[in-house]
Amino acid sequence: MVKLESHIVEVKNSNQKVFTFLSNMNNFEKLMPEQVINWNSTETNCSFTIKGMTDLSLSISEKIPYSKIVIIPGDKAPFMFNLICLINENSTNNSTVQIVFQAELSTMMEMLAKNPLQNFVNALASKLKEIGEQL
C-alpha cells in the first residue's frame, strides 16, 4: 500500500467551515492545479481530465462531521485509491488539514506516479490554506 501525506496546513477558518467546504465536490475545482481541465461536478461527485495523463472521476464515500472526508474514484480510475481529508480544530479556532492519498499500486506504477501524486496532495493542501479565510 502506498500512502502519501500532504504537508499539514493551517487554514484560517473553523473545522466546521472547512468540513462544509470540502464536503461539496463543486468546491474542489478551486483547489485543483492548472493541469486539471474539463471539470464537471455535483455536490457528491466530480470528473475532470489531467492534461497529458488521464480522465478521473471522484465521489465522496464517507463523511465524519468536522473531522474526516473520504473520497474514492469513480468508474474512470486507472487504479483504486482513497483520498482522505483530515481536519482538526486548533487552539486558535483555526483548522489544521492534511490530505492523505492511499492506493494499492504495482511497483512500476508506484515509481511512475509517486512524485506526481505527492505533488498533487501538497497542491490541494496549499491551495486550501491559501483560500481558507474565504470559505
Backbone as a chain_set.jsonl record, in Angstrom:
{"seq": "MVKLESHIVEVKNSNQKVFTFLSNMNNFEKLMPEQVINWNSTETNCSFTIKGMTDLSLSISEKIPYSKIVIIPGDKAPFMFNLICLINENSTNNSTVQIVFQAELSTMMEMLAKNPLQNFVNALASKLKEIGEQL", "coords": {"N": [[0.85, -1.179, 0.0], [0.612, 2.131, -0.912], [1.152, 5.167, 0.686], [0.664, 8.492, 0.761], [1.248, 11.606, 2.156], [0.088, 14.905, 2.538], [1.603, 18.101, 3.322], [0.934, 19.281, 6.611], [-1.377, 21.746, 6.917], [-2.271, 25.002, 8.103], [-5.421, 26.314, 8.226], [-7.153, 29.257, 8.003], [-9.788, 29.221, 9.35], [-12.765, 27.816, 10.832], [-13.072, 24.325, 11.838], [-15.588, 23.361, 11.163], [-16.412, 25.006, 9.003], [-14.408, 24.447, 7.135], [-14.819, 21.698, 6.801], [-17.449, 21.733, 5.741], [-16.966, 23.071, 3.319], [-15.186, 21.245, 2.03], [-16.878, 19.091, 1.857], [-18.428, 19.395, -0.329], [-18.208, 18.618, -3.57], [-18.266, 20.392, -5.688], [-16.714, 22.505, -4.854], [-14.099, 21.637, -5.004], [-12.932, 22.25, -7.409], [-11.764, 24.732, -7.089], [-9.471, 24.096, -5.771], [-7.873, 22.646, -7.425], [-4.939, 21.957, -9.411], [-3.487, 23.783, -12.22], [-3.252, 22.015, -14.347], [-5.533, 20.559, -14.49], [-8.379, 20.051, -16.371], [-11.554, 20.354, -18.14], [-13.582, 20.229, -16.126], [-16.264, 18.902, -14.276], [-18.968, 18.799, -11.999], [-20.936, 17.742, -9.146], [-22.601, 18.012, -5.986], [-21.673, 15.708, -4.688], [-20.0, 14.325, -6.443], [-17.354, 14.392, -8.928], [-15.77, 14.994, -12.1], [-12.946, 15.05, -14.265], [-10.162, 16.019, -16.369], [-6.743, 15.32, -16.374], [-4.358, 17.09, -17.845], [-2.582, 15.607, -20.465], [-2.436, 13.202, -19.121], [-4.729, 11.542, -17.782], [-8.289, 10.79, -17.57], [-10.422, 11.363, -14.81], [-12.762, 10.419, -12.27], [-14.385, 11.268, -9.25], [-15.816, 10.489, -6.046], [-17.545, 11.299, -3.054], [-17.302, 9.191, -0.339], [-17.479, 8.832, 2.378], [-18.251, 10.655, 5.312], [-17.262, 12.142, 8.235], [-18.493, 14.16, 10.528], [-16.979, 17.274, 10.651], [-14.353, 16.368, 10.838], [-13.322, 14.363, 9.047], [-13.163, 13.37, 5.642], [-13.735, 11.082, 3.111], [-12.735, 10.259, -0.083], [-13.351, 8.527, -3.049], [-12.406, 6.815, -6.125], [-14.299, 7.111, -9.163], [-15.785, 5.514, -11.986], [-13.762, 5.931, -13.859], [-11.143, 5.481, -13.08], [-7.649, 4.735, -13.148], [-6.584, 3.053, -11.248], [-7.345, 1.718, -7.975], [-8.021, 3.841, -5.207], [-7.901, 5.899, -2.209], [-8.705, 9.157, -1.19], [-8.124, 11.104, 1.442], [-9.326, 13.532, 3.578], [-8.247, 15.077, 6.362], [-9.266, 16.818, 9.158], [-8.724, 19.101, 11.722], [-9.487, 21.059, 14.58], [-7.684, 23.773, 15.909], [-6.085, 25.423, 18.75], [-6.46, 28.124, 18.274], [-8.883, 28.468, 17.117], [-8.708, 28.051, 14.448], [-8.103, 25.775, 11.716], [-6.357, 22.675, 11.211], [-5.247, 20.91, 8.413], [-4.773, 17.904, 6.658], [-4.061, 16.09, 3.761], [-4.426, 12.873, 2.612], [-3.292, 10.329, 0.535], [-4.041, 7.114, -0.451], [-3.196, 4.036, -1.911], [-3.284, 0.948, -3.712], [-0.687, 0.051, -5.489], [1.169, -1.207, -8.26], [4.664, -2.005, -8.347], [5.922, -0.77, -10.524], [3.991, 1.143, -11.307], [3.955, 2.667, -8.994], [6.531, 3.771, -9.031], [6.306, 5.434, -11.255], [4.159, 7.121, -10.598], [4.385, 8.168, -8.016], [5.786, 10.665, -7.338], [4.29, 12.67, -8.896], [1.757, 12.298, -7.663], [2.304, 12.893, -4.984], [2.959, 15.589, -5.263], [0.465, 16.474, -6.084], [-1.277, 16.072, -3.805], [-0.014, 17.792, -2.024], [-0.38, 20.201, -3.382], [-3.194, 20.479, -3.312], [-3.592, 20.805, -0.513], [-2.07, 23.125, -0.032], [-3.403, 25.028, -1.598], [-5.886, 25.048, -0.321], [-5.133, 26.136, 2.132], [-4.413, 28.666, 1.222], [-6.851, 29.798, 0.342], [-8.37, 29.708, 2.593], [-9.484, 31.685, 4.44], [-11.595, 32.648, 3.014], [-13.634, 30.824, 2.954]], "CA": [[0.0, 0.0, 0.0], [1.308, 3.415, -0.977], [0.476, 6.192, 1.472], [1.31, 9.791, 0.579], [0.605, 12.593, 3.015], [0.428, 16.298, 2.272], [2.019, 18.891, 4.473], [-0.18, 19.71, 7.456], [-1.512, 23.19, 6.722], [-3.216, 25.703, 8.961], [-6.438, 27.03, 7.464], [-7.702, 30.305, 8.88], [-11.231, 29.084, 9.455], [-13.143, 26.735, 11.748], [-13.155, 22.993, 11.247], [-16.925, 23.212, 10.574], [-16.441, 25.65, 7.683], [-13.527, 23.674, 6.251], [-15.532, 20.45, 6.524], [-18.566, 22.045, 4.839], [-16.369, 23.378, 2.016], [-14.657, 20.02, 1.427], [-17.979, 18.133, 1.689], [-19.111, 19.704, -1.58], [-17.239, 18.421, -4.647], [-18.223, 21.587, -6.537], [-15.665, 23.384, -4.345], [-12.767, 21.111, -5.273], [-12.369, 22.904, -8.595], [-10.944, 25.848, -6.601], [-8.234, 23.551, -5.212], [-7.153, 21.868, -8.423], [-3.847, 22.607, -10.138], [-3.845, 24.264, -13.56], [-3.258, 20.905, -15.305], [-6.861, 19.95, -14.491], [-9.289, 20.682, -17.331], [-12.83, 19.662, -18.363], [-14.163, 19.996, -14.806], [-17.711, 18.764, -14.1], [-19.182, 18.34, -10.634], [-22.163, 17.896, -8.375], [-22.192, 18.107, -4.591], [-21.016, 14.482, -4.209], [-19.16, 13.706, -7.473], [-16.729, 15.262, -9.92], [-14.949, 14.354, -13.124], [-12.033, 16.008, -14.865], [-9.035, 15.478, -17.115], [-5.429, 15.85, -16.057], [-3.724, 17.27, -19.156], [-1.493, 14.718, -20.812], [-2.378, 11.985, -18.311], [-5.894, 10.665, -17.726], [-9.575, 11.278, -17.083], [-10.742, 10.817, -13.491], [-13.988, 10.817, -11.59], [-14.268, 11.073, -7.809], [-17.063, 10.543, -5.282], [-17.411, 11.268, -1.597], [-17.835, 7.911, 0.148], [-17.676, 8.845, 3.828], [-18.056, 11.936, 5.976], [-17.361, 12.164, 9.699], [-18.638, 15.609, 10.7], [-15.952, 18.228, 11.067], [-13.008, 15.817, 11.03], [-12.788, 13.463, 8.025], [-13.908, 13.128, 4.41], [-13.064, 10.081, 2.286], [-13.115, 10.357, -1.49], [-12.922, 7.349, -3.798], [-12.531, 7.014, -7.566], [-15.48, 6.631, -9.874], [-15.542, 4.479, -12.988], [-12.696, 6.262, -14.8], [-9.852, 5.454, -12.396], [-6.688, 3.731, -13.62], [-6.319, 2.159, -10.123], [-8.168, 2.039, -6.805], [-7.357, 4.663, -4.207], [-8.684, 6.759, -1.325], [-8.174, 10.484, -0.905], [-8.706, 11.352, 2.762], [-9.118, 14.874, 4.114], [-8.285, 15.047, 7.826], [-9.473, 18.19, 9.619], [-8.71, 19.267, 13.177], [-9.513, 22.446, 15.038], [-6.588, 24.021, 16.85], [-6.399, 26.297, 19.882], [-6.781, 29.484, 17.826], [-10.139, 28.325, 16.367], [-8.431, 27.76, 13.053], [-8.061, 24.33, 11.487], [-5.236, 22.075, 10.503], [-5.746, 19.956, 7.42], [-3.816, 17.073, 5.944], [-4.692, 15.263, 2.734], [-3.71, 11.6, 2.539], [-3.6, 9.503, -0.629], [-3.692, 5.711, -0.227], [-3.509, 3.222, -3.082], [-2.573, -0.293, -3.992], [-0.041, 0.251, -6.783], [2.279, -2.081, -8.61], [5.961, -1.343, -8.17], [6.153, 0.09, -11.687], [3.066, 2.28, -11.225], [4.416, 3.497, -7.879], [7.692, 4.53, -9.497], [5.858, 6.461, -12.197], [3.12, 8.019, -10.098], [4.583, 8.649, -6.647], [6.092, 12.1, -7.277], [3.141, 13.496, -9.288], [0.691, 12.194, -6.661], [2.739, 13.663, -3.812], [2.791, 16.998, -5.635], [-0.97, 16.733, -6.156], [-1.85, 16.24, -2.463], [0.554, 19.025, -1.475], [-1.026, 21.333, -4.065], [-4.541, 20.615, -2.75], [-3.483, 21.352, 0.834], [-1.577, 24.506, -0.119], [-4.475, 25.873, -2.133], [-6.876, 25.176, 0.745], [-4.576, 27.117, 3.071], [-4.439, 29.969, 0.56], [-8.213, 30.356, 0.247], [-9.041, 29.373, 3.843], [-10.272, 32.759, 5.054], [-12.738, 32.943, 2.151], [-14.613, 29.729, 2.982]], "C": [[0.892, 1.236, 0.0], [0.483, 4.425, -0.188], [1.283, 7.48, 1.342], [0.539, 10.823, 1.376], [1.047, 13.989, 2.623], [1.072, 16.907, 3.498], [0.772, 19.134, 5.319], [-0.234, 21.229, 7.344], [-2.502, 23.761, 7.723], [-4.135, 26.532, 8.066], [-7.112, 28.015, 8.404], [-9.222, 30.306, 8.823], [-11.532, 27.891, 10.359], [-13.183, 25.385, 11.036], [-14.531, 22.749, 10.619], [-16.984, 23.813, 9.175], [-15.561, 24.911, 6.682], [-14.215, 22.37, 5.844], [-16.668, 20.692, 5.524], [-18.05, 22.323, 3.433], [-15.922, 22.097, 1.316], [-15.727, 18.954, 1.211], [-18.745, 18.344, 0.39], [-18.086, 19.623, -2.712], [-17.192, 19.594, -5.617], [-17.076, 22.507, -6.124], [-14.257, 22.905, -4.679], [-12.132, 21.73, -6.517], [-11.442, 24.046, -8.178], [-9.593, 25.378, -6.07], [-7.34, 22.894, -6.253], [-6.032, 22.655, -9.085], [-4.264, 22.941, -11.565], [-3.875, 23.161, -14.614], [-4.616, 20.224, -15.398], [-7.773, 20.756, -15.418], [-10.577, 19.863, -17.404], [-13.527, 19.298, -17.056], [-15.685, 19.926, -14.883], [-17.936, 18.252, -12.683], [-20.619, 18.521, -10.18], [-21.691, 18.015, -6.922], [-21.383, 16.895, -4.134], [-20.05, 13.841, -5.208], [-18.48, 14.773, -8.324], [-16.008, 14.406, -10.944], [-14.123, 15.447, -13.788], [-10.954, 15.265, -15.635], [-7.771, 16.12, -16.575], [-4.673, 15.875, -17.381], [-2.553, 16.319, -19.337], [-1.444, 13.421, -20.024], [-3.639, 11.138, -18.444], [-7.156, 11.428, -17.362], [-9.841, 10.611, -15.733], [-12.132, 11.245, -13.076], [-13.826, 10.431, -10.121], [-15.632, 11.192, -7.158], [-16.749, 10.559, -3.795], [-18.058, 9.978, -1.105], [-18.133, 7.921, 1.638], [-17.423, 10.255, 4.348], [-18.246, 11.738, 7.478], [-17.347, 13.643, 10.063], [-17.447, 16.29, 11.373], [-14.563, 17.648, 11.228], [-12.457, 15.002, 9.852], [-13.746, 13.343, 6.846], [-13.09, 12.141, 3.584], [-13.639, 10.16, 0.873], [-12.537, 9.148, -2.211], [-13.077, 7.61, -5.29], [-13.864, 6.5, -8.084], [-15.046, 5.603, -10.9], [-14.368, 4.753, -13.912], [-11.294, 6.154, -14.188], [-8.925, 4.389, -12.972], [-6.28, 2.738, -12.534], [-7.182, 2.607, -8.955], [-7.357, 2.846, -5.799], [-8.385, 5.337, -3.315], [-7.944, 8.076, -1.208], [-8.88, 10.925, 0.374], [-8.328, 12.75, 3.219], [-9.307, 14.806, 5.622], [-8.281, 16.48, 8.341], [-9.487, 18.196, 11.144], [-8.798, 20.746, 13.507], [-8.372, 22.638, 16.015], [-6.997, 25.057, 17.89], [-6.765, 27.727, 19.488], [-8.092, 29.534, 17.036], [-9.932, 28.308, 14.862], [-8.385, 26.245, 12.918], [-6.712, 23.919, 10.941], [-5.811, 20.994, 9.602], [-4.567, 19.197, 6.834], [-4.592, 16.223, 4.953], [-3.807, 14.037, 2.532], [-4.22, 10.825, 1.321], [-3.128, 8.097, -0.336], [-4.1, 4.908, -1.447], [-2.714, 1.934, -3.076], [-2.002, -0.146, -5.404], [1.02, -0.812, -7.019], [3.576, -1.292, -8.425], [6.226, -0.368, -9.314], [5.263, 1.329, -11.627], [3.5, 3.223, -10.102], [5.602, 4.363, -8.313], [7.279, 5.682, -10.41], [4.986, 7.529, -11.545], [3.42, 8.673, -8.755], [4.846, 10.155, -6.577], [4.932, 12.973, -7.741], [1.996, 13.444, -8.27], [1.045, 12.956, -5.389], [2.574, 15.162, -4.075], [1.316, 17.386, -5.652], [-1.562, 16.956, -4.762], [-1.291, 17.488, -1.789], [-0.098, 20.259, -2.1], [-2.438, 21.554, -3.528], [-4.492, 21.277, -1.378], [-3.036, 22.813, 0.804], [-2.648, 25.458, -0.613], [-5.565, 26.084, -1.091], [-6.403, 26.191, 1.779], [-4.704, 28.521, 2.501], [-5.832, 30.598, 0.566], [-9.01, 30.214, 1.547], [-9.915, 30.446, 4.453], [-11.554, 33.048, 4.274], [-13.85, 31.894, 2.226], [-15.908, 30.167, 3.635]], "O": [[1.807, 1.361, 0.814], [-0.73, 4.527, -0.369], [2.439, 7.547, 1.761], [-0.686, 10.903, 1.281], [2.233, 14.235, 2.402], [1.086, 16.31, 4.574], [-0.335, 19.186, 4.783], [0.743, 21.916, 7.641], [-3.447, 23.089, 8.137], [-3.679, 27.341, 7.258], [-7.586, 27.639, 9.476], [-9.852, 31.24, 8.328], [-10.661, 27.061, 10.617], [-13.309, 25.308, 9.814], [-14.634, 22.007, 9.642], [-17.54, 23.205, 8.261], [-15.926, 24.767, 5.515], [-14.19, 21.99, 4.674], [-16.825, 19.933, 4.567], [-18.639, 21.858, 2.457], [-16.239, 21.885, 0.146], [-15.506, 18.007, 0.456], [-19.621, 17.548, 0.05], [-17.194, 20.466, -2.802], [-16.187, 19.782, -6.303], [-16.524, 23.216, -6.965], [-13.315, 23.696, -4.64], [-10.908, 21.726, -6.65], [-10.44, 24.301, -8.846], [-8.669, 26.18, -5.935], [-6.171, 22.618, -5.982], [-6.148, 23.862, -9.297], [-5.276, 22.441, -12.057], [-4.467, 23.351, -15.677], [-4.833, 19.398, -16.285], [-7.92, 21.969, -15.273], [-10.672, 18.798, -16.794], [-14.01, 18.176, -16.902], [-16.321, 20.79, -15.486], [-17.203, 17.385, -12.207], [-21.392, 19.309, -10.726], [-20.49, 18.11, -6.672], [-20.501, 17.028, -3.286], [-19.345, 12.898, -4.849], [-18.958, 15.902, -8.43], [-15.679, 13.247, -10.689], [-14.535, 16.604, -13.867], [-10.848, 14.041, -15.561], [-7.732, 17.329, -16.343], [-4.382, 14.832, -17.965], [-1.66, 16.23, -18.494], [-0.532, 12.616, -20.214], [-3.629, 10.123, -19.14], [-7.097, 12.568, -16.903], [-9.523, 9.438, -15.54], [-12.619, 12.301, -13.48], [-13.218, 9.412, -9.792], [-16.504, 11.907, -7.653], [-15.806, 9.913, -3.338], [-19.217, 9.7, -1.413], [-18.938, 7.124, 2.12], [-16.516, 10.953, 3.894], [-19.273, 11.227, 7.923], [-16.321, 14.31, 9.927], [-17.001, 15.937, 12.464], [-13.665, 18.343, 11.704], [-11.24, 14.951, 9.67], [-14.96, 13.23, 7.015], [-11.893, 12.34, 3.379], [-14.853, 10.131, 0.668], [-11.377, 8.79, -2.01], [-13.799, 8.525, -5.685], [-14.468, 5.586, -7.522], [-14.052, 4.903, -10.706], [-14.002, 3.874, -14.692], [-10.346, 6.702, -14.75], [-9.358, 3.272, -13.253], [-5.699, 1.697, -12.838], [-7.689, 3.728, -8.938], [-6.178, 2.581, -5.566], [-9.579, 5.349, -3.615], [-6.715, 8.112, -1.138], [-10.098, 11.098, 0.384], [-7.15, 13.109, 3.243], [-10.401, 14.51, 6.102], [-7.396, 17.265, 7.999], [-10.177, 17.394, 11.773], [-8.246, 21.584, 12.795], [-8.114, 21.776, 16.855], [-8.141, 25.513, 17.899], [-7.326, 28.463, 20.3], [-8.377, 30.525, 16.364], [-10.87, 28.525, 14.095], [-8.602, 25.52, 13.889], [-6.015, 24.703, 10.296], [-6.732, 20.268, 9.976], [-3.512, 19.765, 6.554], [-5.658, 15.698, 5.274], [-2.601, 14.15, 2.31], [-5.426, 10.689, 1.114], [-1.96, 7.887, -0.011], [-5.206, 5.067, -1.964], [-1.624, 1.849, -2.512], [-2.737, -0.21, -6.389], [1.685, -1.26, -6.085], [3.567, -0.063, -8.356], [6.706, 0.742, -9.084], [5.731, 2.441, -11.87], [3.418, 4.443, -10.248], [5.66, 5.55, -7.992], [7.844, 6.774, -10.339], [5.067, 8.705, -11.9], [2.761, 9.647, -8.393], [4.176, 10.852, -5.814], [4.601, 13.939, -7.054], [1.333, 14.456, -8.044], [0.182, 13.594, -4.786], [2.108, 15.906, -3.212], [0.961, 18.504, -5.275], [-2.281, 17.933, -4.556], [-2.011, 18.171, -1.061], [-0.338, 21.251, -1.411], [-2.84, 22.697, -3.309], [-5.256, 22.203, -1.104], [-3.573, 23.642, 1.539], [-2.782, 26.57, -0.102], [-6.114, 27.181, -0.986], [-7.189, 27.015, 2.248], [-5.063, 29.457, 3.216], [-5.968, 31.804, 0.772], [-10.191, 30.56, 1.594], [-11.001, 30.138, 4.945], [-12.494, 33.63, 4.817], [-14.903, 32.072, 1.614], [-16.843, 29.374, 3.744]]}, "num_chains": 1, "name": "protein.A"}
